[in-house]
Amino acid sequence: MTRRTLAVVSAGLSQPSSTRLLADQLAAATRDELVRRGADVEIRTVELREYAHDVVNHLLTGFPSPALREALDTVAGADGLIAVTPIFNASYNGLFKSFFDVVDKGALVDRPVLIGATGGTARHSLALEHAVRPMFVHLRAPVVPTAVFAAPEDWSGEAADGALRARIRRAGAELAEQVDRRPAGTGVADPFALTTSFEDLLAGRDPA
Ligand SMILES: Cc1cc2nc3c(=O)[nH]c(=O)nc-3n(C[C@H](O)[C@H](O)[C@H](O)COP(=O)(O)O)c2cc1C
């Protein structure tokens, strides 16, 4: 059985958080599809509010705390990433952006990503397309076609069981397919891996 790891990043600030709820449901849908495909799935959730101070300190000093280092390694080492943010002022919130500003350079290249967002109004659902998706494209991560936005009305009654659930299932299936296509373990972060060739290191060159 192939082992797969999903990293789930949630940038909600409230407790309880609708962003976290959406993130959990996206993770469950992805896991269910991967299990259906024969994988053994581990979900690792990074609740960003717990790292807010560490993220700012990293931005100021260039160094992560041990706890933040672990969270960054979780993201860098996963086979797939689910990234969910509340919409603030028609875009991702500052915590979400700041966290991805300190993710190691190149860590998300070719890492399949599913994006989601919550907001106070469905009128801002396209923030996923004009803000969140371009950020991951810049980081060279393939983002699955279905992005899931949940407005307050999506959580109640028929919508939660119908339209939102269907979007979550479709997005989860898309991420599972992308993860399933890739060889297992390619996302495992190796802290001792060389990012520069040995010849370049000996010659004191850093092509980056
Ligand atoms: C400072 C601030 C700005 C916000 N701006 C927007 C916005 O532009 N569009 C929107 O739809 N919701 C906006 N909201 C509402 C949040 O996106 C919404 O409440 C979100 O679901 C909260 O997520 P949480 O429950 O995980 O904390 C804003 C909330 C705050 C606190």
The ligand as a Gaussian input file, in Angstrom:
#p B3LYP/6-31G(d) Opt

LIG

0 1
 C      -10.327000      42.323000       8.633000
 C      -11.352000      41.493000       7.928000
 C      -11.599000      41.713000       6.578000
 C      -12.539000      40.950000       5.899000
 N      -12.731000      41.165000       4.562000
 C      -13.597000      40.394000       3.876000
 C      -13.772000      40.584000       2.482000
 O      -13.191000      41.446000       1.858000
 N      -14.622000      39.752000       1.826000
 C      -15.319000      38.766000       2.469000
 O      -16.071000      38.029000       1.807000
 N      -15.166000      38.556000       3.804000
 C      -14.342000      39.345000       4.522000
 N      -14.166000      39.145000       5.865000
 C      -14.905000      38.062000       6.530000
 C      -14.083000      36.787000       6.675000
 O      -13.498000      36.395000       5.470000
 C      -14.972000      35.646000       7.147000
 O      -15.586000      35.990000       8.346000
 C      -14.174000      34.352000       7.306000
 O      -15.004000      33.274000       7.003000
 C      -13.586000      34.158000       8.693000
 O      -12.937000      32.933000       8.756000
 P      -12.676000      32.176000      10.136000
 O      -14.028000      31.770000      10.685000
 O      -11.877000      30.972000       9.766000
 O      -11.927000      33.114000      11.029000
 C      -13.253000      39.919000       6.573000
 C      -13.011000      39.724000       7.950000
 C      -12.082000      40.484000       8.618000
 C      -11.824000      40.229000      10.077000

